[in-house]
Amino acid sequence: MKTFFVAAAAIALIAMAGSGMADTNTLTVTASVAGTCKFVAGTSLLGFGSLDPSVGTDVNASATTQFWCTKGVTTDAVSANTGLNFAGGKRGMKDTVSGDVIPYTLTLTKDANPNAGPSAPRILTLAGGVLGADYTAKTAGSYSDTVVVSINP
């Protein structure tokens, strides 16, 4: 019986000593969410179709692309560079064989939806126009330009 009391006392002493040595530490966990904007697809096409010089009418076209910005981003500035064939204050589509250039206009219009992240992409409308007078005297061929469209948060 005496052995039992000695063992019980030793266990109690060890338990008290262990609990008396406990200490705590407060851990702060942090992260940040980057404010960013991204296009859903890397390329878009604005096609004016076949321009008929015998008709010579103005031709308009539009296309859309999708983009998203981090929820809470309030500045989603969209811009386009002047393209590869900019001259005389106008963008131009060039025929690489003849070197002829057809001027065109370009406008970018974002929808009015709020930025809500990648699960809720928004629409950017790309619209352009070609004046009939600008293509009636051009060489038959394939005309193109490359414009870089950018979006920044």
Secondary structure, 3 states (H helix, E strand, C coil): CHHHHHHHHHHHHHHHHHHHCCCCCCCCCCCCCCCCEEECCCCCCCCCCCCCCCCCCCEEEEEEEEEEECCCCCCCEEEECCCCCCECCEEEEEECCCCCEEEEEEEEEECCCCCCCCCCCEEEEEEEEECHHHCCCCCCCCEECCCCEEEEC
